[in-house]
Every structure is written in structure tokens, then in C-alpha cells.
Amino acid sequence: MKYFGIACVVLLLLTGCPGTQTEKAAKAMLVTQTAIVDVATTANNLCVAGVLSQNECDDIADMYEKAKVTYDLAESALATALQTDSDDSWQKYQTFHENFMKIYIDMLTAAASYGILEE
């Protein structure tokens, strides 16, 4: 759960950054996307080296694929919300963003339990 706390702190820091709400949302998504790519890259290197089990490799790869899809959906929904500025489009963005964040937290938790991230 340490990494959940880190994720929350990062998002809180970003919401305190100067800029519009849109800029803050984009920055928060970029930070989480970067973290997911870093975890996936590190996991892949550990898989190739035989450090992680096949189940651990498959688990991280599956979460990474889901994260890519949910990130793309959230990013598209954000673009639509910016263009239309409708409550419905902002709600869709929020839903996709929440789904992306759930996978992000799951991936960090798994990475920590597999020894990919230092405690």
C-alpha cells in the first residue's frame, strides 16, 4: 500500500501545480503513464533475465496491456471533453480515468510484491 500512498501524493502535488484543471489532468495522466511504462520495462528485463516467474511476467504484461487501453480511452475522452465541454463528456473522461488509475495502482502493488520496485 506504500505505492498507493505515493500515487496519491503525486496526484495531490499535481493538483496543486499552477495551470488549468485540464493541464493538471494531462500532467497526472502523463506521470502515471510514465510509471507504468517504467514498471513494464523493468519487469520485461527481469523476465528476460529469468528473475521473475512466468506467472509474474504474464501478470505484469496483462496489466500493462490493460493500462495501455484504458490510458488511450481516458486520453480520447479528455480530448472530447475539451472540445465539447459537456457534463456527459467530462463524466466519461472521469470514468475512464478512474479505470486507468485502478490498473495503475494494481500494477504498482504487483510490482512491489514481485520485487520490481524497491520498498
Secondary structure as UniProt FT lines:
FT   HELIX           2..15
FT   HELIX           21..48
FT   TURN            49..50
FT   HELIX           54..84
FT   HELIX           87..113
FT   TURN            114..115
//
